[in-house]
Amino acid sequence: MVEAPPRLLLASASPRRRELLGLLGVRFTVVASRFDENSLAHLTDPEAYVPAAAEGKAREVAGRRAGIVLGVDTDVVAPDGRILGKPRDDEDAVAMLRSLAGRTHRVYSGVALLESDGRTVTRRDVRLVETRVTFGDLSDDAVRAYVATGEPRDKAGAYGIQGGALAFVTRIDGDLSNVIGLPLWTLAEMLKAFGVPLWTYRSPAEPAA
């Protein structure tokens, strides 16, 4: 009898992460995490906060479901060190983009992979991935035209590099998929170490649970 591959659970309801994970050809089930990120408000260093948030998301699911649980957190960090979340409104989006114009900023992803029996974590791997993104000098007209598309409203840092903001980028140092929301090369290495087969399924996602 052929042994079934490990059950992979994605602890995120993000459509972008679901799409990116599908590129690795793995079968997975979406189980949205109920982790409260406000519990990490004391962590002001993004290099500490991001992996902790990723592991927190994964541990919440690992405490109630058996399998290999993937938790991810991605944050945009402004040149002055501030973590830029999703903009409150269009003017906030304009302010964020102006703070990034003509400068280099960092995008961090924490990736947590936990193996669980449904109650106890028996194996873990947590990593931090950094990508540096440089924007060109942006005119006010360019910023406001982009914001008017509505694309920045649900994006950390007020931009989606896979969308209209790609035209703003003059340089990327690191993994592009990390900026989109899931560092695929790093994750592929982690999944292989956990025995999850890659590039096996054409329709990898199973219904959310």
ZIFENUR-V565410 format. One record per backbone hydrogen bond with DSSP energy under -0.5 kcal/mol. CO is the residue of the C=O (numbers start at 1). NH is the residue of the N-H. Records with the same first field share a line. If there is no record, write none. Layout:
BEGIN
CO->NH + NH
END
This chain:
BEGIN
6->8
7->68
8->29
9->11 + 70
10->12 + 31
14->18
15->19
16->20
17->21
18->22
19->23
20->23
21->24 + 26
22->25
24->199
25->200 + 201
27->8
28->206
29->10 + 31
30->209
35->37
36->39
37->40
38->41
40->43
42->44
44->46
45->48 + 49
46->50
48->52
49->53
50->54
51->55
52->56
53->57
54->58
55->59
56->60
57->61
58->62
59->63
61->64 + 65
65->118
67->69 + 116
68->9
69->71 + 114
70->11
71->112
73->110
75->108
76->78 + 84
77->106
78->81
82->78 + 84
83->85
84->76
85->157
89->93
90->94
91->95
92->96
93->97
94->98
95->99
96->100
97->100 + 101
100->103 + 135
103->135
105->133
106->77
107->131
108->75
109->129
110->73
111->127
112->71 + 114
113->125
114->69
115->122 + 123
116->67
120->117 + 122
123->115
125->113
127->111
129->109
131->107
132->173
133->105
134->170 + 171
136->102
139->143
140->144
141->145
142->146
143->147
144->148
145->149
146->149 + 151
147->150
150->153
151->154
152->87 + 155
155->87 + 158
156->159
159->161
160->163 + 165
163->166
164->167
165->168 + 169
166->169
168->136
171->134
172->174
173->132
174->176
175->178 + 179
176->179 + 180
177->181 + 182
182->184
183->187
184->188
185->189
186->190
187->191
188->192
189->193
190->194
191->196
192->195
195->197
202->204
204->28
206->30
END
